[in-house]
Amino acid sequence: MHHPPWKLRRLGGGHHQVILGYTHKCDNRNRRYAMDAATQQSRRDAAFQILTTWRLDPQQKDQLLDEYENVLSVLSIADSLYAIYEGDADRASRWPSRPNAAFGGQTPLEAMLSGDCERVRKYLKYHVYNA
């Protein structure tokens, strides 16, 4: 199985991850991430690339990537879609644009643009781990 371009590998337990070649440890009590500016920019660039494949316009991309937590959510959403669709990038990139009853008939992208990135992320994580 090929790895998606934005994620190199994951180490067990969910507490340590390697994304874009940078290892970080998540402090579950306050969810702080220690990283440098270059790493943040690399992640933002990867999320921007993902949003491009989802056909968002520049204004929508800027809106979603305005907050760093949304950058992490976009990466997680893309990773979940890649897992759900077993590496089928075409199917994974179409899902965000399809209406979904779980989001009141909105597309996941519409939900994300209205401020519900975390809700979309959690919905997909549930399906990855409970499929």
N, C-alpha and C positions, 0 to 999 in steps of 0.2 A: 504494500500500500504506500502510495506517495504521500508525503506530508504537505499540508497546505503551505503556500509560500510565506505566510505570516507567522508560522509556528514551527520551530525546529524540533522540539521534543518536550515531553513533560516527565517530571520525576514524580514518584509515587506520593500518595497522601494528600495532594492538593495544597500542601503547605510550602513546598518549594517548586518553582516552575522555571523552565528555561524558555523564554520567548524572545525571539530575535537575538539569540545569543547572549542574553543577559540573565543571570540568575538573581532572583530576589526571594526573600523570605517574607511571607505575609504574617503579620502580627494579628491574630484573629480577634484580640480584644479591642483594638482600635483601627484595624484594617489599614495601617499605614504602609506605604511602599517606599523603601529607600532606593533611589536611583538617581542617576545623573541626567543632565539636560539632554545629552545625546541619545540616551535610551528613551526618554520621553518622546523626543522627536522621531526616533525610529518607529516607535509604536504608533504615533500619530500618522506618520507616512504610510504604515501598513494599513491602518484603519481607513485612511483616505483612498488607498488603492482598492480596498474591499468595497467602499461606498461607490467608487467608480464602476465596479463590476455590477453593482446593484442599480446603476443608471441614475444616481442622484445628480442634481445640478449643483454648481459650485456654492450657491447660497445655502442649499440644504446640507451639503457637506460641512460648511462652516458652522451652521447651526448645531449639527450633531456633535461636532468635534470641539465645540467651544469649551466644554468641561472635560477634564481629564478622565473622570469616572465614565463618561460616555465612550471615550476612546477604548477603555478596557472592556466596556460592555459590547461594543462593536466587534472587538477581537474575539470575545467569548461567544457571541452569537454566531459569528462565522465559523468558529471552531466546532460548535455544536451542530450546525447545519452540515458541515463536512463529515462529522461522525454519523449523523442520522442518515445522510444520503450516501454513506459508504464511499466517499471520495468523488462522487459525481458532481463536479463543480457546476455544471449547467443547471441541474435540478436545485442544487443548494443556492445558486444565485437567483433563481426564479421565485423561491419561497417568500422572500420578504415583500414581493410585489403582489402577492395573491391575497384577496380578502380572507379573513380568518374569524370564525365565530368566537374564538377565545378573546378577541379584541373588539367585540361588539360589531363585527362585520367590517371593521377597518382592515387595511393591510398592516402587517407588522411595521412597515416603514412609516405609515401614517401614525401609528401608535408611538413609535420612536420619536418622530418629529414633534409630537404633542407632549413629549416629556416622559414617556413610558419605556425608555431603554431598558431599565432594570426589570420591568415586568416581562418584556419580551425575552430577555436573557434568562430569567428564572423559568419561564414557560419551556424554553428549549432545553435547559439543563435538566428539568424534570423528565422530559422525554428521552434524553440521552441516558439517564441513569435508571429509568423505569420502563424502558422499552422491552 
